[in-house]
Amino acid sequence: MNADDIFLLATKCTVIAFHRETGTRLWQTPLKSGWTSTDFVSLISDTRKVFAYTKGEVFCLDLFTGALLWTDGLSGMGFGIASLALPGIPQAQVSASAEHLARLERARNDSNRQHTQSD
């Protein structure tokens, strides 16, 4: 199996890997437990590692096993939503969520322009 065979989902403080073609769940790794104001997980990966942020902590997982490689509690940084980036990764490998958000923003801008022109 290679990285192109894997689809990642992050929700409720958990990262789940699926086989992209069959939908078979490959692994599931809970990141944190306990209640806070959000269970949102920021997620990005390369061809070997998965990087996730939730509840004020960043995690690095093995892409193929879900094993925790390292974590950092980001002392003093709080619990807000975080952006993740991998410098040097080709644009084609940008996270699907970032591409989706960009499409939504373009559609919203187009819609606003149409309403402005028709007024």
QUIQUITA-V505790 format. One line per field, one symbol per residue. phi: phi as a letter, one per 40 degrees, with the letter a starting at -180 (. if undefined). psi: psi as a letter, one per 20 degrees, with the letter a starting at -180 (. if undefined). burial: I if it has 24 or more other C-alpha atoms within 12 Angstrom, else O. Layout:
BEGIN
phi=???
psi=???
burial=???
END
This chain:
BEGIN
phi=.bdccbbbbbafgbbbbbcccbgcccaabccabgcacabcbcaaabcbbbbbbafgbbbbbcccbgcccaabcfdgcgbccbcbabdgcddcbcdcccccccccccccccccccccccc
psi=qrhiippqppqlkqpppqphhijppgrpopgqrqpaiqjqpppqrbjhqppqpqljqqqpqphhhjppgrqpilpjiakrpqqqqnpipqhijqqhhggghggggggggggggghghi.
burial=OOOOOIIIIIOIIIIIIIOOOOOOOIIIIIIIOOOOOOIIIIIIIIOOIIIIIIIIIIIIIIIIIIIIOOOOOOOOOOOOOOOIOOOOOOOOOOIOOOOOOOOOOOOOOOOOOOOOOOO
END
